[in-house]
Structure formats: structure tokens, C-alpha cells
Amino acid sequence: MSDIVFLSNDRKKNLLVSFCDAYKSVLSKHSLFSTYALSYLIKEIGLPVSSLLDDDINGYQQIISKIYCKEIVLIIFFRDSFIDYNKSSLEHELFRVCDMHNIPYATNLAMAEILLNYLILEK
């Protein structure tokens, strides 16, 4: 069983929930984590998901700690391409830590599907 983290900007939450619903049979075999508000939406489709803090700073710190402890194998973060991200953002720090620890992450639907299919084949 692997730990997968789900994150999403507000405009992409429905897309992420639809993605989780489409891959429910695969995802149900893993430990899932998400911020509190998003985890509530994922739970509504019948997937068990553990809640992380919604507060951006503390929620990202929780995820980064899990990466350092080698508890995360994949992050799926559907990002809003219309948000202006700066290099000091928490998202940038999260992706930097993922890169340092070789944690794959998807920021769009196509890459999320590729990474989940890889998990399926890896078993």
C-alpha cells in the first residue's frame, strides 16, 4: 500500500474529485491524504481519505514532513494555470522537496493518469 496526496486549487477541485471517482478501484488500495476541505469532497464519492490541515502553511508542512519520512509515493496536485505562482510560494517548495526525494507529482489530468497507470503496472 502506498500513500498518495491529493491537492487542488479551488477551480480544479471538481476535476480532481471526478478523477478520483474514475480511478476509485485503484485508489481504494492505497492510503490517501488531502487537505480537509478536499478530503470531504473525496469522501463523498466513497473513498477513505485522511485529512491534513487546510491552512496552506501547516498543510504543506505536513506533506513535506511525510516526504522526508518517506511516507509519500505520489502527489497529485491539480493546479489552476491562471494563478500567478512565484518562486517563493509554498507550492514551489513542495515541488522542490519532491524533486529532491524523487517523489513523482502530477499537476494535470494527463500526468495523473500516467502516474496512476504506472502504479497499477508496478504491482
N, C-alpha and C positions, 0 to 999 in steps of 0.2 A: 504494500500500500504506500502511496506517495502523497505528499502534501502539496496541494495546488492552491494558489492565492488568486482571487478574482478582485479586480478593481475596475472602476469605470468613472468617467466624468458623467455629470448629470445627463447630458444629451445622448449618451451611449448606453444608459442603464437598460433600456428596453431591449436593445440589440444583445447585450450580454445575457440577459435573462432568457431570451429566445435561443441563444447559442447553448446555454446550459440545459434548456429543455430538450433541444435536439440531440444533445450528447449525454442525456441523463443516464443511460445504461452504462456508459463508460465512466462517467464522473462518480457514479454511486460506489465505485470500487476504490475510491481514493478519499483521503481526508481533505476536506475543502475548508477554506478560510476566506473571509471577506469582511469589509467594514460593516458596521452594524446595520445601517440602512439598506445596503445592497444585500446583505445576508438575509434580511427579512423577505425581500423580493424573491431570492433564490429558494428560500424555504417554502414559499407559497406554491412552487411548482413540484414540491415533494423531494427535494434534495437536502440531506442533512449538511449543514454548513455551520462552522464555528464562527462566532462574531469577534472581530477585532474592534478596537476603538475607532469611532468615526472622526474624531479630531485628527486633522491631517498630520500634525507633528507626531502625536503619540501613536497613531495607527501605522504610519510609515516606520517609526522606530520599532514597533513590534515586529513588523515584517522583516526589517533589516536584521534584527536580533535573531529571528528564525533562520535567516540566510546564514549568518555567522555560525549558528549552531548546526548547520547542515540539515535543517528540517524541511526545507522547501526544494522541490524539484522543478517547479514551473510557475510562472506568473503570467496571468492573462489580464491585461490592463487595456481595455478599450478606451482609447483617448480621443478627445474631441480635437480634430485637426484645426479648428478655428480659434483655439485658445493659444495665446502667445506665451510659450514656455521660455523661461530664461534659464541660464546655466546654473543658477544658484537654487533652482526650485527643488522641492522635495522629490519630485518625480525623477529629476536628473540624478540625484543622489541614490535613489533606489536602483535605477538602471546601472549606475556606476558600480554599485556593490554587486549587482547581478553579474556584470561583466567580470569583475574581479574573482568571483567564485564560480564562474561558468554555469550560472543558472539561466536557462533559456526563458525568454519572455516574448509574448506576443502583444502587439499594440493595435492589431486589426484582425478582422474576421478570418482572412485567408491564412495568416500565420498561425492563428489559434487552431484552426482546423489541421494544419500541417503538424503542429506540435502534439495535438491530441492523437492524431493518427500514428505518430511515432511512438507514443506511449502504448497504444494498442499493439503495435507490432513488436515492441520491446518485451512484452510479457511472454 
